[in-house]
Amino acid sequence: MSFMKRAQEAAAEIAARANQTANDPATQEQISRSAREALGVARRGMTTVVEKIDPTTLAELIVRATALQEMTNRALRERSSPYRIAEISISASIPPSVSFSIGRIGDDVEEVVGRLHSSAELVRQADAAELVLALDGTTVDAAGVVAEGDAMPPSSISAG
């Protein structure tokens, strides 16, 4: 018997054993039990994370973040900058995360001149020869564009 034939038979035997093990009710129950346990640990972990956030510490974080906002906005005013820290976002995680949103002040309300176009209309009007792929302005010609649905070959994995 050739080496390739023995390898094929060994692979077929291993596949049959794996299939038998996967379909075994005891194996399925063990996997199900493990999954339930993992889910329980994850839920307890999330509850514990939220419970560990000390309200006093969170309050101190809010006070410091808003103080930083006020000091920064004062410095921006002194520099005659039209920008301000407009919003603070604090995520209650461990460690907490603080994000600042910058806004521009004093912009005049723009008056609409002419007709407004929806984004869908503007996309339809776009020139296909200048399809923009990235924010840096990279473009591609129409020949380089793959038709929708042709981007990937069909999967060989069955859905059931």
PyMOL commands that set and color helices and strands:
alter all, ss='L'
color gray80, all
select helices_A, chain A and resi 3-23+25-51+55-78+119-125+128-130+142-144
alter helices_A, ss='H'
color red, helices_A
select strands_A, chain A and resi 83-91+97-104+131-132+139-140
alter strands_A, ss='S'
color yellow, strands_A
deselect
rebuild
show_as cartoon
